[in-house]
Amino acid sequence: MTMNVLSAPIDLTHPHHIEFGAGTAQYVGRWVQARGFSRILVVADQFNAGRIDLLGLSGDVHVFAEVKPEPDVHNLEALLAVAEAARAQVVIGFGGGSSMDLAKLAAVLPGSGQTIADVVGPEKVAAKRMALIQVPTTSGTGSEAGTRALVTDPVSQNKWAVQSVHMLADLAVVDPDLTLSVPPAVTAATGVDALAHCVEAFTSRKAHPAIDLYALEGARLIGRCLKRAIADGRDREARAGLSLASLYGGFCLGPVNTTAGHAIAYPLGTRHHVAHGAANALIFPHVLAFNAPAAPEKTAAVLDALGLPRSTDPASVFEASYAWCKALGCEMRLSALGVPADDLLKMAEEAHAIRRLLDNNPRDVRLEEILAMYKAAM
């Protein structure tokens, strides 16, 4: 396996404008006003819909407040109906990854003649239909930085991935103060999700030095800040560190993307409605240890970034990373999350079919090895 070839081509695409720092949320309203936009659509969950005043918006503001965790096609269709009626000039994703992913699709599908089924896959979107602003309120998905959106197909229970440069944000506003109210359990799960983005990109077959610096620094920030933010949610420096780590994780997703960890975590959400961050936290140590023989130096660097003893031995890697996640308060047993043992094989089959991620894992993963990870996690 060849990784980190300096001369390998890579496409580095970031939002056109990024505002980062405490108190920057109000910049959204100023940006919208400066461009003369008066018809605005905000895509949010119920909690964040109740605080859109923080964005400083004026004009004709429509709010879609029905975003669900792990949104499916029905949730998207409800949003698109609102978007068609609103005739918005700008759409704002205000929330976690679910809100931001749906906002991306709302910026390109209404009035296009394309359906979600038409655009699944890379670069099938015809055009951007309205301006797009992303404002994350958790530190995990990094969706504000990327060009991918995920929705669940309720028929197959698989995630549909849409990738398009037309879904890149015109403006991303990352205000760590918006995360101060995130509860400890969600802080932990979303923090490990951001870590997984960084680590999976860092150890991917597609890893590249231009992304490695974001991946490793993201892991270091999480190692320094996650425990602090869980212990004291009002620790603004720790929250800022996690927000920056999440943004860096988002930078990793576009040109490199995730690998086996996310593929194996997805069925927990699509089949059993386990929150995406919680699913990734549970799977993280299993995949880190599994990949250690194929990426020993990088695995040791990840442990070092988290403040753990450097190791390349799979058993030691698993023990250290499992204990680290558990100490954060993450649930590490599938059974405790309501996943039945008799569904593990079907889950493994679905995970094994996600070739867009598994084919870039540093080590080939067989179906029976995925099943073994699920069984070990029961």
N, C-alpha and C positions, 0 to 999 in steps of 0.2 A: 504494500500500500504506500502511495506517495502522497504526502501532505505538505503544506507550507512551501510550495514552489513559488519563489518570488516573482518569477516571470509569468505565472499563470494569469490569464485574463480574468478580470472581475468587474462587475458593474456595481458601482457604489451610488445608490440613489437614496437621498434623504429628503424629508419635507422641505419645501421651498423656503420656509421661514420657521425657526424654532425660538420660542421665548421660554426661558427656564428661570425658575427662582421663586421664592416666597412672595406672594402678593401679585403675581403676574396674571391671575385669572381675569381681572378687569380689562386687560389688554384686548381681549376678544371683542368687546363692544366697540372699542376705539378702532380696531382693524376693520370691522364690519361697516362702521359709519364712514370711515375714510374712503371706502370703495362705493359708497352710495347704495348699499344693499338695504332694502327695507322689508323684504319678505324672507323670514328666517324660520328654519325648521330645526328644533333641538331634539335629538334622539337620546333618551335617558331611561334609567330605571325609575321606580317611584320615588326612592329616596332622593336621588339627584335632581329629579324634576321639581322637587320642593325647594331647591336652592339655586335656581338658575339666575336669581338676582345677582349672584356673585360674578356673573359674566358681564354685567354692565350693558345688557342689550336694550335697544329701543326699536320701535317699529312694529310691524305685524309679526308677532312671534307665535308660531305654532309649536306645541310640545307633544311629542309621542312619548308617553310615559309607561309603556307596556313592555319594555325590553325584558326578556326572561333570561335567566342563566342558561348557558348552552342553547342559544336560540335556534329554532328550527325554521323550516320553510314557511310554515303557517304564520309564525311571528314576523318573518320578513314580509310576507304578503300583506299583513295588516299594516305594517309601516309604509309599504309602497302605495297603498290606497290613500293614506294620509298625505304622503308626499305629492301624489298626483293632484290632490285637491288643493294643497297649499301653494302650489306653483312657486316654491321657494327659490330664491337666488343663491342661498348659502345654506348648507346643512352642517350642524354641529354635533359631533359625537361627544357626549358628556357623561362619563362613567367609566366602567371597566372595559375589558376587551369585547364583551358582547355588544355594548352600546356603540363602541367605535367601529366594530366590524359591520354592524348593520348600517351605520352612517355611511360607510364607504359604498355599500351597495345602493343606498338611497341617493347617492350623488351621481350614480351612473345609469341606473335602470329606468327610472320614471321617464316616460316619453320616448324611450329609445327603440321600442319595438322588440327588445330582447327580454327574455325571461331568465330567471336564475339558472335553469337547466342549460340555456344557451351559452352561458359564460363560465361554466365550471371548467377549471383548468387554467393554463397560463395564457395571458394576453389575448383573450377573446372578446373583451369589452370594446365596444365601438368608439366611445368617447365619454369624456366627463360632461355631465349635464348641468352641474352647478358647482360653485366653490365649496371646498371641504375644509372644516376646522376640526381638529381633534383635541380634546381636553381630558386627559386621564384623571381619575379620582382614586385609583389604586396604583400600587407599584408592583406590577407583575407582567402583564401581557406585552407591553411595549408596542401595542398595536398602533399607537400614534405615529410611529416612525416608519411603518411598513406599507406594503402594497397588496397584502393578502387579507381575505375575509373568509371566515368559516361559518357555515350553517349546517345544521343536521337535517338530513333527509329522513322524515318520519317513517317512510316505507322501508328503506334498507337499514335505518339506524346508523348509517355511516355519515361521516363529516364530508361535506362538499367544500372544496377549497377553490376559491376564485383568486387569481393573481392578475393584477393589471396596473401598469404605471398610471392609468387614469384614476386610480383610487388612492394615489399619494396625496397626503394632506397639503393644502396650500399654506396652512398655518397649524403648527402644533404648539400648544401652550401647556407647559409642564410646571404646575404650581404645587410644590410639596405640601403647602398648607391645606390643600383640598383632601389630603390623606390623613389628617390629624385625627379624624373621628373613626378611622377604620379599626374594627375590633381586633384584639390580639390573635385570635384563631385565623381570621382572614389575612391579617398582616403576615403571619407565618406562611400560610399556604401560597399566597401570591408572591411572597419573597422567594420561596423555593421555585416557583414557576419561572421567575426572572432568572434565577440561578441556572435552572435547566436550559433556558434559551442560550445562555452564555456558554455553559459547559458542553452542551451537545454541538454547538457550532465550533467550539474550540477543538473538539476531538473528531469532528466529521471528516469523512474522506474529502470533502470539498473545502476543508479549512484553509484559510489564507492569512498571511501575515497582516494584511490590511484590516482584517476583522479580528484577528487574535488579540490585538491590543485592547479593543473594546470588550472582548469576551473575558479576558483575564482581569482587567480592571473592574468590570462589572462583578465578577466573583469576589474580588477583594473587598469591594464596597459592601456587598451583602455579608461577607464574613465579619466586617467591622460593625455594621449598622443594624442587622436584622434583630439580633437579641436585644439590643438597646430599644428599638422601636416597639418590640413586643412587651418589654418590661415597662416602658413609659411611652404611651402613644403620643404624648405632647412633646417629645424630644424632637425639636424641629431640625436639628442637625442630622439626626439619624434618619428622619423622614426624607430629608433632602438627599442623603446618600442613597437611599433605596429608590427614590424617583430617578436619580441619575443612572443607577444600575439598571433599572427597568428600561430606560431609554436606550442605554448601551445594548441591552438584550434585544431590543427592537432593531437596532442597527445590524445585529447579527442575523436576523431572520431573513432579510431580503436576499442578500447575495449568497448566503450559506444555508441557513435554515436549520431546523432541528432534525433529530435522527430517531433512534429506537425508543428513547425515553417517552417522547410524545406519542409515537405510534402505539406503544403498549398502554399508555395512559388513556388514550381516546375512548376505548370501549367502556371504561368506567363511567364516563360522562354520558355517552350516547345511549348505553343500555341500562344504566343504573342511576343516572342523574347525580353522580358525584361531581362536585364543583371541580372545574378544571385545575385550579391550583392545588387542591387537596389530592387529586389523582396524581399529579406530577410529583408532589412531595412524597407520596407513598412509593412510587415506582423508582424515584431518583437513585437511592443507594443500590438497588438491584442492578440497574443498567450501568452505573458507574463502575461497579465491581466487575460486571460481565465484560466490559470493554477494556479493563485495565491491561490485559495481556497484549492488546493491539495498540494501545496508546499509553505505554508505561510512564514516559516522562511527563506527558500532559496530565495524566491522572495524578501523579505526585504533585504537580504544580497546582492543581485544583484543591487538593487537600491542604496544601500550604496556604493558599489564598483564604481558606476557611479557618485558619489557625489550628489545623489538625496536623499530626505527625505525617511526614511524607512517607508514602509507601506505594509499592507497585504490586504487592501481593493481594489477590482478589479477596481473600478472607479478611485481611486487615482493612482493606479499602471499604468493604461492606460494613464491617463492625463500626469503624469510625464514622462513616457518613450516616449510617442508620441511627447511631446514638446522637449524632448532631441534630438530625431532623426530629427525632423523638423529644430531645431536650427543648426544642422550640414549641412543643405542644402539638405537633402534627400527628394525626391518627395514622398508624403504620400497619394496620390490619384490615384486609379487605372485608372480613366478616363483620367487623365493627361498623363498616360503612354500608352494610346491607347487601353485599355482593354474595350470592349463593354459590356454593361449591359446584353445583351441577351446571353452572353457566360458564365455567372457566374455559372449557374447550372451545365453545363458540366465540368467546372473547378473544382467545388466542388466534383463532382462524381469521377473525376480522382484523386484528392487529397485524398479523402476518401478511395480509393483503395490501397494507398501506405501503406500497413500494416506493412512492415518492419520498418517503422518509427513511425506510429501512435500507434502501439501496445505497444510502450515503453513510450508514453506520460504519464505524471503523472495523467492526468485526461482523461477519455474516451471522444472522440470527435465524435459527431453524424454528419451525412451529413448536416442536417439543421443548425447545429452550424457553420460548415465551410462556408456554404452559407451566414449565417448572418454576419460573419467576412468580407467576400468579399463585401457584400452590405454596411456595415459600412465604408469600405475603398474606396467606389466609390467617 
